[in-house]
Amino acid sequence: MDAKVTWKGRMTFDASADSGFHTQLGTDPAVGGDNDGFRPMEFFAMGLAGCTAMDVISILSKKRQDVTAFEVQVQAARAGEHPKVFTSAVIEYLVTGHDVDEQSVLRAMELSAVRYCPAQAMMSKIMPIELKYQIFEDEGDGKSRLVKSGTFTPA
């Protein structure tokens, strides 16, 4: 995989990779930026969320779960001193649907954590990652009700 960033002035960069898509990187005015793009460390967190989200929704679909909404949130803690690396993360899976099976969600999370998601496999070698989930029953008209929640530890 190849990726590159091209300087556009001050602290603004155009980022691209093999897929051909582009996005802008920027930073806070306090460090010379214009607050005009994603911070590089945000991409690590978004990559982790996106990688595991694609695995889990694909597995739930194969398990014929009736998912109507799905979100993965990552909260990553950072060191206070430079280089301000991530020190831990919590990944939370928010699954909404009709009669979504808790065991199917747990199995999908497990497969992502131990088999399919390279971002999670790589990051788990350098920091603890806690996995949480919430399953909501879709009641229609944008309403949902929490039916299950918990923390999952892969075997």
N, C-alpha and C positions, 0 to 999 in steps of 0.2 A: 504494500500500500504506500502510495506517495501522497504527500500533502505539502502545501507551501503557503506562505503569507507574503504579500507584497506591500511594502510601505506606501502609504498614501499621503503622508505628512503628519507632523506632530506625533501623536501616539495612535494613529488610525492605520489599520492594516486590512487588506482584502485577503480572506482565507479561502482556499479551494483545495480540492482533493481529486482523486481518480474519477469520482462520480461526475465531475464537471460542475457541480453546484458551487456557488459562492456565498459567503456571508461576511459581515464586517466585524472586526475586532476593535475594541476601544477600551478606554479606561477612564477613571475618575479625574476631574479637573485638578484635584489636589496633587496628582502626580504627573501633570502635564497633558492630560487627555481632554477630550471634548464630550465625554459621556455619550458616545455615538455608536456603540456596538457592544457585543458580548465580551465579557472578560474571559481570557483563556481558561482559567480554572472552572468557569461555569460550564465550559464544554466537557470537562471531565465528568461533572455531575450529570449533565444532560446525556452524555454518552452512556453512562451507567444506567440511568433511568430508561433511555430508549432501547438499549440492548436487552435488558431483562423484560421490558414491556412487550417487545416484539415476540420474545419467546413465550411468555405467559399467555398472551392473547391467542397466539397460534395454537398452543396446546389446548387451551380451553375450547377453542373452535373445533379442534379435532375430537375433543371429548363431548361435543355437541351440547355445550353449555349455552344457555340463552342469555348472553351478555348484551346489555343495552347501552352501557357506559363503562368506561375503564380508564383509570388514571394511575400513574405511578409517580410517587413523590420521593425525592431524595433530599434528606437533610444531611449535609456534610459539615462536620466540625473541622476547624482549621487551627493550626498552631498559632500562637500569638506573636511569635518572632519569625523573622525571615529564615528560611524561604516560605514560611506559612503553608506547609504541606497539609493535606487532609490527615486528620488523626483518627477519625472514625466516621461511620455513616449509618444512617437508618434509611432503609428502603421500605416504603409503605405502598401496598397494593390496594386500591379502592375499586372493588368490583361490584357493579350494579347489574341486576338482571332479574329473570324469573326463575325461582327455585334453583339458584346456583348452588351446586354441591360443594360443601366445604372441603371435602377430601380431594376433589378435582383441583381446587385452587391450591391447596397445599402441595399436591403432586406437581403441578405446573411450576410453582415457586421453587420446589426442590430440583426439578430437572434444569431449570434455568440456572440455579446457583451452582450445581455440581457438574453439569454436563454441557450446556449450550452457550451460556453468555461469557464470552472472553473478557469483557470489561469487568464483570463481577469476579471472575476467577483471578484475574490479574490484581485487582484492587484488594481482594480479600487476603492476598499474600502480604500486604503491607499495612493493613489496618483492619480492625474489627468492623464487621458489617452486620447490623441487626435487621432482621426481616419481620415486618408486621403486615397484617392484612385486616381489611374490613369488607364484609360482604353485605350489600344492601339489596332489599327486595324492591324492585321497580313497581310503584303503585300507580303509574300513569300521571299524566299532566305535570311532569317534572318533579313529582314527589317520590321520595324513596324512604325506606325504613331500614335501619341497621338491624341485621339479624344475627351476625356472627362477627367476632373480631378476636385477634390474638397475635401472638408472637410465634414465629416458626424457626426452629433450628434444624438445618439439614443434617442428616445422619453422617 
